[in-house]
Structures are given as C-alpha cells and as structure tokens.
Amino acid sequence: MADVLSTHQESFETVVVPHLHAGYRLARWIMRNDQDAEDVVQDAVLRSLRYFKTFTGGNGRAWFLKIVRNTCHGRLAAVSRWQDDEFDEERHTVAGPVLFDPEALLLRADSDALIDRMIAGLPERFRELLTLREFEGLSYRELANVLDIPVGSVMSGLSRARQALRMAIEHEVDRGTCLDAHEHQSCLV
C-alpha cells in the first residue's frame, strides 16, 4: 500500500508540481488579485490530487491549468465582486542597488503597467487566451483542451484578442500622446 501511495505521489509530483507557477500566473490574470490567486491554486492542487486517478496521461500542464481555470470560474461565480487594483509593494519596490538607469526602469514599469491595464480591461475569454498562449506558451491544441473549445475557435479567439489588445494599446498611447502634446499647446484637436 505504501508503494502504491509513493508511486501515486511521485507521479503527481512530476505531472502537477512543475506547473504550479503557470497555474498561479493564470489564476492571477483571472482573479485579478494575488491572494485569491494563491487560494485558487491551493484549491486546484487539492482537487488535482483528489482526482489524480482520473488523469489518463498526456499533457499534465494543460490538465492542471484546466483545473485552475475551472476553480477560478467556480470561485468567481460563487462570489461576484468588483476588486480594486491594489498596490503591489513587491512590484513597485526596487530591492538592493539600482543596476539600471532610473529612467529606463520607469519606462519599463510604465510599459508593463500599460500592458497589464490593457489586458485587464479585455473580456475574460480574451484575457484567458492571451495569458495561456503568450505568457504560458500553450499550443493551440493545449488551449483548446484547457478551454474546452475547438482549435478553430482558439485561433479566431486569439486573433480577436490580439486585435483588441492592439487597439486598446494604440488608443491609450494616442490618448497619452495627445494629452502630453496638449499640455505643450501643440495638440490640434
């Protein structure tokens, strides 16, 4: 009995544990909150352990991310609430000596914040598709498996999500450029 449990845990450790960070990143994008994302991943790990016997092999990453996604949606459905974009001290604090030009760091932080804001403003399906494909590197087939949609829907959804993100960023950049120019009396509107 101990050997069976040991083999089961070793398999679980090789199938699920390597993908905990990917699960957290997906949960963070869906839940929009670090603490909720941590709770969701913990619940997903427990569910994946409980139902590990149903894992038939194949892509463990896609299997686990599907559990994370479903756990997120279950939690959001149970408690629908609007959450503020909280200040993330770790993200906004520079630890140790500054290795780069402060201006370069500011520009990088602005770019990251812009992309974060623009993705956060997209519809949930677009956020999921972009996060899983662009940040987690899932293939179209893996995305179809995780999201329970046909591969063709993945491809068209990604195209629309990328287009929506591109348009949102262009709009924000144009708006920011015009505002800066307006401050300098050179924006002709």
Secondary structure by P-SEA (a helix, b strand, c coil): caaaaaaaaaaaaaccccaaaaaaaaaaaaaccaaaaaaaaaaaaaaaaaaccccccccaaaaaaaaaaaaaaaaaaacccccccccccccccccccccccaaaaaaaaaaaaaaaaaaaaccaaaaaaaaacccccccaaaaaaaacccaaaaaaaaaaaaaaaaaaaaaaaaaaaaaaaaaaccccc
